[in-house]
Amino acid sequence: MKVTIDLKYFAIAAISFILAYMTVTYKIDNYITFAGEDNALFFFITTATMGFMSLIASFSKSTK
């Protein structure tokens, strides 16, 4: 079984994980002003979930 990586979804996953990391380390505050900690938490959950879903979608079995 050969596994291929779809770079479109892998790039989305990488960007999502970078944004989630920046949210945890408060580096994103230089670019985005959140109205409260709850908004930052939801942004982190959203970007992390999108990263995991895109990472799963980036791997597929080769049909050959």
N, CA, C and O atoms as a Maestro MAE file, in Angstrom:
{
 s_m_m2io_version
 :::
 2.0.0
}

f_m_ct {
 s_m_title
 :::
 protein
 m_atom[256] {
  # First column is atom index #
  i_m_mmod_type
  r_m_x_coord
  r_m_y_coord
  r_m_z_coord
  i_m_residue_number
  s_m_chain_name
  s_m_pdb_residue_name
  s_m_pdb_atom_name
  i_m_atomic_number
  :::
  1 25 0.853 -1.178 0.000 1 A "MET " " N  " 7
  2 3 0.000 0.000 0.000 1 A "MET " " CA " 6
  3 2 0.898 1.240 0.000 1 A "MET " " C  " 6
  4 15 1.776 1.386 0.850 1 A "MET " " O  " 8
  5 25 0.667 2.107 -0.945 2 A "LYS " " N  " 7
  6 3 1.437 3.338 -1.064 2 A "LYS " " CA " 6
  7 2 0.555 4.513 -0.649 2 A "LYS " " C  " 6
  8 15 -0.605 4.600 -1.052 2 A "LYS " " O  " 8
  9 25 1.102 5.399 0.144 3 A "VAL " " N  " 7
  10 3 0.364 6.562 0.627 3 A "VAL " " CA " 6
  11 2 0.913 7.798 -0.061 3 A "VAL " " C  " 6
  12 15 2.126 7.991 -0.134 3 A "VAL " " O  " 8
  13 25 0.015 8.634 -0.565 4 A "THR " " N  " 7
  14 3 0.427 9.884 -1.197 4 A "THR " " CA " 6
  15 2 -0.043 11.065 -0.343 4 A "THR " " C  " 6
  16 15 -1.016 10.968 0.404 4 A "THR " " O  " 8
  17 25 0.665 12.159 -0.474 5 A "ILE " " N  " 7
  18 3 0.334 13.369 0.281 5 A "ILE " " CA " 6
  19 2 -0.157 14.431 -0.696 5 A "ILE " " C  " 6
  20 15 0.533 14.780 -1.654 5 A "ILE " " O  " 8
  21 25 -1.348 14.933 -0.440 6 A "ASP " " N  " 7
  22 3 -1.906 16.023 -1.243 6 A "ASP " " CA " 6
  23 2 -1.431 17.337 -0.626 6 A "ASP " " C  " 6
  24 15 -1.792 17.670 0.503 6 A "ASP " " O  " 8
  25 25 -0.622 18.074 -1.375 7 A "LEU " " N  " 7
  26 3 0.031 19.261 -0.817 7 A "LEU " " CA " 6
  27 2 -0.929 20.414 -0.543 7 A "LEU " " C  " 6
  28 15 -0.629 21.274 0.286 7 A "LEU " " O  " 8
  29 25 -2.093 20.453 -1.230 8 A "LYS " " N  " 7
  30 3 -3.062 21.521 -0.954 8 A "LYS " " CA " 6
  31 2 -3.518 21.454 0.496 8 A "LYS " " C  " 6
  32 15 -3.478 22.449 1.219 8 A "LYS " " O  " 8
  33 25 -3.951 20.270 0.911 9 A "TYR " " N  " 7
  34 3 -4.454 20.109 2.269 9 A "TYR " " CA " 6
  35 2 -3.333 20.141 3.301 9 A "TYR " " C  " 6
  36 15 -3.541 20.576 4.434 9 A "TYR " " O  " 8
  37 25 -2.139 19.678 2.910 10 A "PHE " " N  " 7
  38 3 -1.016 19.703 3.835 10 A "PHE " " CA " 6
  39 2 -0.582 21.138 4.134 10 A "PHE " " C  " 6
  40 15 -0.200 21.450 5.262 10 A "PHE " " O  " 8
  41 25 -0.639 22.000 3.138 11 A "ALA " " N  " 7
  42 3 -0.291 23.415 3.344 11 A "ALA " " CA " 6
  43 2 -1.319 24.090 4.253 11 A "ALA " " C  " 6
  44 15 -0.957 24.884 5.122 11 A "ALA " " O  " 8
  45 25 -2.595 23.774 4.053 12 A "ILE " " N  " 7
  46 3 -3.638 24.326 4.922 12 A "ILE " " CA " 6
  47 2 -3.431 23.861 6.358 12 A "ILE " " C  " 6
  48 15 -3.609 24.637 7.298 12 A "ILE " " O  " 8
  49 25 -3.055 22.592 6.528 13 A "ALA " " N  " 7
  50 3 -2.802 22.063 7.863 13 A "ALA " " CA " 6
  51 2 -1.626 22.770 8.529 13 A "ALA " " C  " 6
  52 15 -1.686 23.102 9.713 13 A "ALA " " O  " 8
  53 25 -0.567 22.996 7.775 14 A "ALA " " N  " 7
  54 3 0.613 23.671 8.328 14 A "ALA " " CA " 6
  55 2 0.281 25.093 8.761 14 A "ALA " " C  " 6
  56 15 0.688 25.526 9.839 14 A "ALA " " O  " 8
  57 25 -0.453 25.819 7.929 15 A "ILE " " N  " 7
  58 3 -0.835 27.190 8.276 15 A "ILE " " CA " 6
  59 2 -1.746 27.205 9.495 15 A "ILE " " C  " 6
  60 15 -1.612 28.071 10.359 15 A "ILE " " O  " 8
  61 25 -2.667 26.256 9.571 16 A "SER " " N  " 7
  62 3 -3.583 26.193 10.713 16 A "SER " " CA " 6
  63 2 -2.836 25.913 12.009 16 A "SER " " C  " 6
  64 15 -3.115 26.528 13.038 16 A "SER " " O  " 8
  65 25 -1.888 24.986 11.959 17 A "PHE " " N  " 7
  66 3 -1.120 24.685 13.168 17 A "PHE " " CA " 6
  67 2 -0.224 25.856 13.578 17 A "PHE " " C  " 6
  68 15 -0.022 26.089 14.770 17 A "PHE " " O  " 8
  69 25 0.305 26.584 12.616 18 A "ILE " " N  " 7
  70 3 1.105 27.775 12.935 18 A "ILE " " CA " 6
  71 2 0.235 28.826 13.623 18 A "ILE " " C  " 6
  72 15 0.660 29.435 14.605 18 A "ILE " " O  " 8
  73 25 -0.973 29.041 13.117 19 A "LEU " " N  " 7
  74 3 -1.883 30.002 13.743 19 A "LEU " " CA " 6
  75 2 -2.294 29.558 15.140 19 A "LEU " " C  " 6
  76 15 -2.400 30.387 16.043 19 A "LEU " " O  " 8
  77 25 -2.527 28.263 15.330 20 A "ALA " " N  " 7
  78 3 -2.874 27.756 16.661 20 A "ALA " " CA " 6
  79 2 -1.712 27.957 17.631 20 A "ALA " " C  " 6
  80 15 -1.924 28.336 18.782 20 A "ALA " " O  " 8
  81 25 -0.496 27.706 17.175 21 A "TYR " " N  " 7
  82 3 0.685 27.910 18.018 21 A "TYR " " CA " 6
  83 2 0.860 29.387 18.374 21 A "TYR " " C  " 6
  84 15 1.179 29.729 19.513 21 A "TYR " " O  " 8
  85 25 0.648 30.250 17.388 22 A "MET " " N  " 7
  86 3 0.770 31.679 17.646 22 A "MET " " CA " 6
  87 2 -0.291 32.159 18.633 22 A "MET " " C  " 6
  88 15 -0.046 33.095 19.394 22 A "MET " " O  " 8
  89 25 -1.456 31.536 18.628 23 A "THR " " N  " 7
  90 3 -2.507 31.911 19.574 23 A "THR " " CA " 6
  91 2 -2.122 31.521 20.991 23 A "THR " " C  " 6
  92 15 -2.357 32.283 21.929 23 A "THR " " O  " 8
  93 25 -1.535 30.348 21.157 24 A "VAL " " N  " 7
  94 3 -1.139 29.882 22.491 24 A "VAL " " CA " 6
  95 2 -0.010 30.731 23.055 24 A "VAL " " C  " 6
  96 15 0.015 31.005 24.255 24 A "VAL " " O  " 8
  97 25 0.920 31.151 22.212 25 A "THR " " N  " 7
  98 3 2.070 31.921 22.681 25 A "THR " " CA " 6
  99 2 1.828 33.435 22.658 25 A "THR " " C  " 6
  100 15 2.745 34.210 22.930 25 A "THR " " O  " 8
  101 25 0.603 33.858 22.336 26 A "TYR " " N  " 7
  102 3 0.195 35.267 22.312 26 A "TYR " " CA " 6
  103 2 0.914 36.088 21.248 26 A "TYR " " C  " 6
  104 15 0.860 37.317 21.298 26 A "TYR " " O  " 8
  105 25 1.580 35.459 20.292 27 A "LYS " " N  " 7
  106 3 2.219 36.206 19.207 27 A "LYS " " CA " 6
  107 2 1.194 36.727 18.214 27 A "LYS " " C  " 6
  108 15 1.462 37.687 17.492 27 A "LYS " " O  " 8
  109 25 0.018 36.103 18.171 28 A "ILE " " N  " 7
  110 3 -1.030 36.519 17.244 28 A "ILE " " CA " 6
  111 2 -1.634 37.859 17.662 28 A "ILE " " C  " 6
  112 15 -2.276 38.530 16.853 28 A "ILE " " O  " 8
  113 25 -1.430 38.251 18.919 29 A "ASP " " N  " 7
  114 3 -1.977 39.520 19.407 29 A "ASP " " CA " 6
  115 2 -1.355 40.726 18.700 29 A "ASP " " C  " 6
  116 15 -1.917 41.820 18.734 29 A "ASP " " O  " 8
  117 25 -0.205 40.533 18.066 30 A "ASN " " N  " 7
  118 3 0.391 41.620 17.288 30 A "ASN " " CA " 6
  119 2 -0.388 41.887 16.006 30 A "ASN " " C  " 6
  120 15 -0.288 42.971 15.431 30 A "ASN " " O  " 8
  121 25 -1.162 40.904 15.557 31 A "TYR " " N  " 7
  122 3 -1.887 41.010 14.290 31 A "TYR " " CA " 6
  123 2 -3.395 41.069 14.467 31 A "TYR " " C  " 6
  124 15 -4.080 41.743 13.698 31 A "TYR " " O  " 8
  125 25 -3.929 40.368 15.478 32 A "ILE " " N  " 7
  126 3 -5.377 40.302 15.718 32 A "ILE " " CA " 6
  127 2 -5.646 40.757 17.145 32 A "ILE " " C  " 6
  128 15 -4.961 40.327 18.074 32 A "ILE " " O  " 8
  129 25 -6.636 41.623 17.327 33 A "THR " " N  " 7
  130 3 -7.053 42.027 18.667 33 A "THR " " CA " 6
  131 2 -8.337 41.286 19.005 33 A "THR " " C  " 6
  132 15 -9.381 41.514 18.394 33 A "THR " " O  " 8
  133 25 -8.246 40.396 19.988 34 A "PHE " " N  " 7
  134 3 -9.413 39.638 20.410 34 A "PHE " " CA " 6
  135 2 -10.192 40.437 21.441 34 A "PHE " " C  " 6
  136 15 -9.611 41.200 22.212 34 A "PHE " " O  " 8
  137 25 -11.515 40.261 21.455 35 A "ALA " " N  " 7
  138 3 -12.368 40.983 22.402 35 A "ALA " " CA " 6
  139 2 -12.264 40.399 23.805 35 A "ALA " " C  " 6
  140 15 -12.596 41.072 24.781 35 A "ALA " " O  " 8
  141 25 -11.807 39.160 23.914 36 A "GLY " " N  " 7
  142 3 -11.658 38.540 25.222 36 A "GLY " " CA " 6
  143 2 -10.937 37.211 25.090 36 A "GLY " " C  " 6
  144 15 -10.605 36.763 23.993 36 A "GLY " " O  " 8
  145 25 -10.707 36.595 26.235 37 A "GLU " " N  " 7
  146 3 -10.011 35.311 26.251 37 A "GLU " " CA " 6
  147 2 -10.855 34.203 25.645 37 A "GLU " " C  " 6
  148 15 -10.313 33.255 25.078 37 A "GLU " " O  " 8
  149 25 -12.173 34.307 25.756 38 A "ASP " " N  " 7
  150 3 -13.050 33.298 25.159 38 A "ASP " " CA " 6
  151 2 -12.932 33.293 23.642 38 A "ASP " " C  " 6
  152 15 -12.969 32.231 23.021 38 A "ASP " " O  " 8
  153 25 -12.793 34.461 23.045 39 A "ASN " " N  " 7
  154 3 -12.635 34.538 21.595 39 A "ASN " " CA " 6
  155 2 -11.306 33.933 21.154 39 A "ASN " " C  " 6
  156 15 -11.243 33.260 20.125 39 A "ASN " " O  " 8
  157 25 -10.254 34.163 21.916 40 A "ALA " " N  " 7
  158 3 -8.959 33.580 21.594 40 A "ALA " " CA " 6
  159 2 -9.006 32.054 21.741 40 A "ALA " " C  " 6
  160 15 -8.412 31.334 20.938 40 A "ALA " " O  " 8
  161 25 -9.704 31.570 22.752 41 A "LEU " " N  " 7
  162 3 -9.848 30.128 22.941 41 A "LEU " " CA " 6
  163 2 -10.605 29.499 21.781 41 A "LEU " " C  " 6
  164 15 -10.208 28.445 21.283 41 A "LEU " " O  " 8
  165 25 -11.690 30.131 21.344 42 A "PHE " " N  " 7
  166 3 -12.453 29.598 20.211 42 A "PHE " " CA " 6
  167 2 -11.625 29.630 18.936 42 A "PHE " " C  " 6
  168 15 -11.707 28.708 18.125 42 A "PHE " " O  " 8
  169 25 -10.827 30.681 18.745 43 A "PHE " " N  " 7
  170 3 -9.953 30.763 17.576 43 A "PHE " " CA " 6
  171 2 -8.933 29.636 17.592 43 A "PHE " " C  " 6
  172 15 -8.658 29.029 16.557 43 A "PHE " " O  " 8
  173 25 -8.367 29.351 18.771 44 A "PHE " " N  " 7
  174 3 -7.412 28.246 18.890 44 A "PHE " " CA " 6
  175 2 -8.077 26.915 18.582 44 A "PHE " " C  " 6
  176 15 -7.525 26.106 17.837 44 A "PHE " " O  " 8
  177 25 -9.260 26.677 19.149 45 A "ILE " " N  " 7
  178 3 -9.960 25.412 18.909 45 A "ILE " " CA " 6
  179 2 -10.294 25.259 17.424 45 A "ILE " " C  " 6
  180 15 -10.156 24.172 16.864 45 A "ILE " " O  " 8
  181 25 -10.730 26.342 16.793 46 A "THR " " N  " 7
  182 3 -11.082 26.295 15.380 46 A "THR " " CA " 6
  183 2 -9.862 26.005 14.502 46 A "THR " " C  " 6
  184 15 -9.930 25.159 13.610 46 A "THR " " O  " 8
  185 25 -8.757 26.693 14.746 47 A "THR " " N  " 7
  186 3 -7.573 26.482 13.912 47 A "THR " " CA " 6
  187 2 -6.952 25.113 14.164 47 A "THR " " C  " 6
  188 15 -6.465 24.481 13.226 47 A "THR " " O  " 8
  189 25 -6.957 24.644 15.399 48 A "ALA " " N  " 7
  190 3 -6.406 23.317 15.688 48 A "ALA " " CA " 6
  191 2 -7.260 22.227 15.041 48 A "ALA " " C  " 6
  192 15 -6.725 21.274 14.474 48 A "ALA " " O  " 8
  193 25 -8.578 22.362 15.125 49 A "THR " " N  " 7
  194 3 -9.467 21.376 14.507 49 A "THR " " CA " 6
  195 2 -9.310 21.385 12.988 49 A "THR " " C  " 6
  196 15 -9.263 20.330 12.355 49 A "THR " " O  " 8
  197 25 -9.229 22.572 12.415 50 A "MET " " N  " 7
  198 3 -9.031 22.662 10.971 50 A "MET " " CA " 6
  199 2 -7.682 22.063 10.566 50 A "MET " " C  " 6
  200 15 -7.570 21.450 9.504 50 A "MET " " O  " 8
  201 25 -6.679 22.234 11.391 51 A "GLY " " N  " 7
  202 3 -5.369 21.645 11.115 51 A "GLY " " CA " 6
  203 2 -5.411 20.130 11.136 51 A "GLY " " C  " 6
  204 15 -4.862 19.486 10.243 51 A "GLY " " O  " 8
  205 25 -6.056 19.548 12.145 52 A "PHE " " N  " 7
  206 3 -6.151 18.097 12.225 52 A "PHE " " CA " 6
  207 2 -6.979 17.520 11.082 52 A "PHE " " C  " 6
  208 15 -6.618 16.490 10.512 52 A "PHE " " O  " 8
  209 25 -8.080 18.174 10.745 53 A "MET " " N  " 7
  210 3 -8.919 17.678 9.661 53 A "MET " " CA " 6
  211 2 -8.200 17.779 8.312 53 A "MET " " C  " 6
  212 15 -8.321 16.877 7.483 53 A "MET " " O  " 8
  213 25 -7.467 18.847 8.088 54 A "SER " " N  " 7
  214 3 -6.716 18.998 6.848 54 A "SER " " CA " 6
  215 2 -5.548 18.016 6.782 54 A "SER " " C  " 6
  216 15 -5.207 17.520 5.708 54 A "SER " " O  " 8
  217 25 -4.941 17.742 7.928 55 A "LEU " " N  " 7
  218 3 -3.845 16.772 7.960 55 A "LEU " " CA " 6
  219 2 -4.357 15.380 7.610 55 A "LEU " " C  " 6
  220 15 -3.708 14.648 6.863 55 A "LEU " " O  " 8
  221 25 -5.500 15.019 8.138 56 A "ILE " " N  " 7
  222 3 -6.086 13.721 7.803 56 A "ILE " " CA " 6
  223 2 -6.452 13.662 6.327 56 A "ILE " " C  " 6
  224 15 -6.245 12.637 5.678 56 A "ILE " " O  " 8
  225 25 -6.995 14.752 5.790 57 A "ALA " " N  " 7
  226 3 -7.399 14.780 4.383 57 A "ALA " " CA " 6
  227 2 -6.217 14.788 3.430 57 A "ALA " " C  " 6
  228 15 -6.371 14.436 2.261 57 A "ALA " " O  " 8
  229 25 -5.039 15.183 3.902 58 A "SER " " N  " 7
  230 3 -3.893 15.267 3.008 58 A "SER " " CA " 6
  231 2 -3.288 13.905 2.675 58 A "SER " " C  " 6
  232 15 -2.540 13.794 1.704 58 A "SER " " O  " 8
  233 25 -3.589 12.878 3.449 59 A "PHE " " N  " 7
  234 3 -3.063 11.536 3.184 59 A "PHE " " CA " 6
  235 2 -4.125 10.696 2.494 59 A "PHE " " C  " 6
  236 15 -5.279 10.666 2.919 59 A "PHE " " O  " 8
  237 25 -3.730 10.018 1.433 60 A "SER " " N  " 7
  238 3 -4.659 9.135 0.718 60 A "SER " " CA " 6
  239 2 -3.893 7.946 0.161 60 A "SER " " C  " 6
  240 15 -2.686 8.013 -0.073 60 A "SER " " O  " 8
  241 25 -4.627 6.849 -0.046 61 A "LYS " " N  " 7
  242 3 -4.018 5.647 -0.627 61 A "LYS " " CA " 6
  243 2 -3.872 5.813 -2.129 61 A "LYS " " C  " 6
  244 15 -4.742 6.379 -2.791 61 A "LYS " " O  " 8
  245 25 -2.791 5.327 -2.647 62 A "SER " " N  " 7
  246 3 -2.583 5.366 -4.076 62 A "SER " " CA " 6
  247 2 -3.369 4.219 -4.714 62 A "SER " " C  " 6
  248 15 -3.435 3.122 -4.159 62 A "SER " " O  " 8
  249 25 -3.959 4.475 -5.875 63 A "THR " " N  " 7
  250 3 -4.798 3.469 -6.530 63 A "THR " " CA " 6
  251 2 -4.002 2.520 -7.402 63 A "THR " " C  " 6
  252 15 -4.574 1.555 -7.910 63 A "THR " " O  " 8
  253 25 -2.723 2.741 -7.601 64 A "LYS " " N  " 7
  254 3 -1.906 1.882 -8.453 64 A "LYS " " CA " 6
  255 2 -1.523 0.609 -7.760 64 A "LYS " " C  " 6
  256 15 -0.833 -0.228 -8.342 64 A "LYS " " O  " 8
  :::
 }
 m_bond[255] {
  # First column is bond index #
  i_m_from
  i_m_to
  i_m_order
  :::
  1 1 2 1
  2 2 3 1
  3 3 4 2
  4 3 5 1
  5 5 6 1
  6 6 7 1
  7 7 8 2
  8 7 9 1
  9 9 10 1
  10 10 11 1
  11 11 12 2
  12 11 13 1
  13 13 14 1
  14 14 15 1
  15 15 16 2
  16 15 17 1
  17 17 18 1
  18 18 19 1
  19 19 20 2
  20 19 21 1
  21 21 22 1
  22 22 23 1
  23 23 24 2
  24 23 25 1
  25 25 26 1
  26 26 27 1
  27 27 28 2
  28 27 29 1
  29 29 30 1
  30 30 31 1
  31 31 32 2
  32 31 33 1
  33 33 34 1
  34 34 35 1
  35 35 36 2
  36 35 37 1
  37 37 38 1
  38 38 39 1
  39 39 40 2
  40 39 41 1
  41 41 42 1
  42 42 43 1
  43 43 44 2
  44 43 45 1
  45 45 46 1
  46 46 47 1
  47 47 48 2
  48 47 49 1
  49 49 50 1
  50 50 51 1
  51 51 52 2
  52 51 53 1
  53 53 54 1
  54 54 55 1
  55 55 56 2
  56 55 57 1
  57 57 58 1
  58 58 59 1
  59 59 60 2
  60 59 61 1
  61 61 62 1
  62 62 63 1
  63 63 64 2
  64 63 65 1
  65 65 66 1
  66 66 67 1
  67 67 68 2
  68 67 69 1
  69 69 70 1
  70 70 71 1
  71 71 72 2
  72 71 73 1
  73 73 74 1
  74 74 75 1
  75 75 76 2
  76 75 77 1
  77 77 78 1
  78 78 79 1
  79 79 80 2
  80 79 81 1
  81 81 82 1
  82 82 83 1
  83 83 84 2
  84 83 85 1
  85 85 86 1
  86 86 87 1
  87 87 88 2
  88 87 89 1
  89 89 90 1
  90 90 91 1
  91 91 92 2
  92 91 93 1
  93 93 94 1
  94 94 95 1
  95 95 96 2
  96 95 97 1
  97 97 98 1
  98 98 99 1
  99 99 100 2
  100 99 101 1
  101 101 102 1
  102 102 103 1
  103 103 104 2
  104 103 105 1
  105 105 106 1
  106 106 107 1
  107 107 108 2
  108 107 109 1
  109 109 110 1
  110 110 111 1
  111 111 112 2
  112 111 113 1
  113 113 114 1
  114 114 115 1
  115 115 116 2
  116 115 117 1
  117 117 118 1
  118 118 119 1
  119 119 120 2
  120 119 121 1
  121 121 122 1
  122 122 123 1
  123 123 124 2
  124 123 125 1
  125 125 126 1
  126 126 127 1
  127 127 128 2
  128 127 129 1
  129 129 130 1
  130 130 131 1
  131 131 132 2
  132 131 133 1
  133 133 134 1
  134 134 135 1
  135 135 136 2
  136 135 137 1
  137 137 138 1
  138 138 139 1
  139 139 140 2
  140 139 141 1
  141 141 142 1
  142 142 143 1
  143 143 144 2
  144 143 145 1
  145 145 146 1
  146 146 147 1
  147 147 148 2
  148 147 149 1
  149 149 150 1
  150 150 151 1
  151 151 152 2
  152 151 153 1
  153 153 154 1
  154 154 155 1
  155 155 156 2
  156 155 157 1
  157 157 158 1
  158 158 159 1
  159 159 160 2
  160 159 161 1
  161 161 162 1
  162 162 163 1
  163 163 164 2
  164 163 165 1
  165 165 166 1
  166 166 167 1
  167 167 168 2
  168 167 169 1
  169 169 170 1
  170 170 171 1
  171 171 172 2
  172 171 173 1
  173 173 174 1
  174 174 175 1
  175 175 176 2
  176 175 177 1
  177 177 178 1
  178 178 179 1
  179 179 180 2
  180 179 181 1
  181 181 182 1
  182 182 183 1
  183 183 184 2
  184 183 185 1
  185 185 186 1
  186 186 187 1
  187 187 188 2
  188 187 189 1
  189 189 190 1
  190 190 191 1
  191 191 192 2
  192 191 193 1
  193 193 194 1
  194 194 195 1
  195 195 196 2
  196 195 197 1
  197 197 198 1
  198 198 199 1
  199 199 200 2
  200 199 201 1
  201 201 202 1
  202 202 203 1
  203 203 204 2
  204 203 205 1
  205 205 206 1
  206 206 207 1
  207 207 208 2
  208 207 209 1
  209 209 210 1
  210 210 211 1
  211 211 212 2
  212 211 213 1
  213 213 214 1
  214 214 215 1
  215 215 216 2
  216 215 217 1
  217 217 218 1
  218 218 219 1
  219 219 220 2
  220 219 221 1
  221 221 222 1
  222 222 223 1
  223 223 224 2
  224 223 225 1
  225 225 226 1
  226 226 227 1
  227 227 228 2
  228 227 229 1
  229 229 230 1
  230 230 231 1
  231 231 232 2
  232 231 233 1
  233 233 234 1
  234 234 235 1
  235 235 236 2
  236 235 237 1
  237 237 238 1
  238 238 239 1
  239 239 240 2
  240 239 241 1
  241 241 242 1
  242 242 243 1
  243 243 244 2
  244 243 245 1
  245 245 246 1
  246 246 247 1
  247 247 248 2
  248 247 249 1
  249 249 250 1
  250 250 251 1
  251 251 252 2
  252 251 253 1
  253 253 254 1
  254 254 255 1
  255 255 256 2
  :::
 }
}
